[in-house]
Amino acid sequence: SLIHSISDISSSLKNFNPVYDIDNILFTSPFTSNAQISINKLTNTTFPLDDYQYHGTTTLSFKCKDSIIVAIDSRASIGTYVGSRTVKKIFPISNNIIATMAGGAADCAYWIRRVSRIAKVYEYDYQTKLTVSSIAKLLANTLRDYRGAGLSVGTMVAGTNNNGEQEIYYVDSEGSLVQGEVFSVGSGSRLAYAILDSHKLSELNKEKAIEVAIWAIRHATFRDGYSGGFINIFSIDSNGIQHVKRIDSKQLTF
């Protein structure tokens, strides 16, 4: 009977020892230092949280003669393992501003999308677009409030303002905010800089700049085990954001 079945189920549940001890879960904000404690309580295990986050990448951006070039790889690493070859490391904030992702995938995705949402609401309410510097400062100020919480964010905010001015900013989880002409962020950034620093980037036309960006990322993926996958190239100018190329890094040979 139905009552008998329910009785059997109740009896079985009393003897069931779940892996996840729900009664002892410590619910805390994921943006506090207690996040590790929460996971340990949930799984009854101890492990370094950072070892299981997506880390390792190569991203770069620079100004050339008539546009901004942004290049990224697409590999996500989980410790010493390749988590994915097709991670999207570009987040559009508006039709002329983008942000890149380096560090913890979840941290970058959450905070950049949060700022993007704020920018869209502001644009709708006031019928005007935030400048690149405003978005970069908003992101930096937000991350600064959570300094020491264990976040891992390294991003470049690049784009064109309504007056045609082109800007690039570097922002990280410590609240740093740096404006510059060329940046490379990630585990392969030093390798990419080796290629970028050998060219006068501001004098390059768009076609040559794209070629330099491709080989800078390729050089990083060749030497850095945490970078790889596909090379995606974006350009930003008065016409907006354009995804100009997507190339499998393994198909490029020196």
Salt bridges, closest charged atoms under 4 A:
ASP8 OD2 - HIS4 NE2 3.30
ASP73 OD1 - LYS89 NZ 2.86
GLU181 OE2 - LYS63 NZ 3.57
GLU211 OE2 - LYS208 NZ 3.84
ASP248 OD1 - ARG85 NH2 3.17
